[in-house]
Amino acid sequence: MPNAFFTLKTTPKTTPNNDPWFQPTEHTRGPWDENACHAGPPTGLLARAVEQLLPEKRLIRLNVDLLRPIPFEGFHIDAKISRNGRSTAASTANLIAKSGKIIATAHALHMLEQPATDYPSHSRTFGNAAQAHEGPFPIQTLHDKNAFNGAGVHMRYPEGENGAPGPTTVWMKTVPLLADEEPSAFQRICPLADCGNAFGRNAEPSQVSFVNPDLTIVLHRNPEGEWLGSQSVGYWEPNGQGLADALLFDEKGVVGRALQTLLLKKQVDA
C-alpha cells in the first residue's frame, strides 16, 4: 500500500473529461464509517484542483460543503474558474462519485501576493512539536491500524494535553496526498483542519454524534514545516447545532483558522 492518502489513475470510462481518478488508500478510511473517507484528505485534493487553476495567485480561503459521505470506491474532481480579477479570483470544484453524484462542493478565494512590506501585525506561538509527547488520535472507533486515525496521521500533544474531551491543542503530521507529489502548504493543512470537531469535542461520539456538513479554511499565510498544529474548541448548543473553531498554527505562529458547522445528536443508548 502506498504511504499516501490516494493513488491517481486515468479512467476515461468513469470520468466525462478524462479527469484523473483518485483512489483512496486505507490511510483515508475515516473513523466513523469504514466505507467512507475522512473528509480532510479529499479536501486537500479539492484545494489541489483549484490551486492548479490559478497558480499565479495564492489560495487563501476554501469553503467545502460535504453533501454526502465521501465514497471509499473513489472519485474525480471537476474544477472551474468563476472569476479572475487583477488582485483576487474565485473558483469552484465538485467532487464527483462513480455514479455521477456530486459528493462535495468547494468555493475558493485566491489572492495575488503583494511585495513584502513590514505591516504592524499580531501573532502568538505554541512551542514546537519536538517538545510535545506522542499520543493517539482522539477518536478510535475503527480497528484498522492503517486507517486515517491510525497510520494515516501522527499525533503529538503539548504538556498537559491528552486528547480528552474539551478544548485541545495538538500537533499533527500526515502522510502526503499522493506518493509521488509534494503537497502545497494549503493542501497539507487540510487533513488537520477537518479534525477540529474531534479535537475540541465536549463528549465522546458514543454519547453525542457531532457531524460536520461543511468545512471552511482561511490561511493568512502559508504554514511551514511537516508538523502543523490546531487549538480547537467546540461550541455545542441545546438546539442541536454547534461550531468547531480551530486556530491553526506552525512553529512560527498562527497561520489561519478552520470552522466546522456541527449537527449534534444525542445517542439513543448514551
Buried (B, 14 or more C-beta within 10 A) or exposed (E): EBEBBBBBEEBEEBBEEEBBBBBBBBBBBBBBBEEBBBBBBBBBBBBBBBBEBBEEBBBBBBBBBBBEBBBBEBBBBBBEBEEBEEEEBBBBBBBBBBEEEBBBBBBBBBBEEEEEEEEEEEEEEBBBBEEBEEBEBBBEBBEBEBBBBBBBBBBBBBEEBEBEBBBBBBBBBBBBBBBEEEBBBBBBBBBBBBBBBBBBBBBBBEBBBBBBBBBBBBBBBBBEBEBBBBBBBBEBEEEEEBBBBBBBBBBBBBBBBBBBBBEBEEEEEE
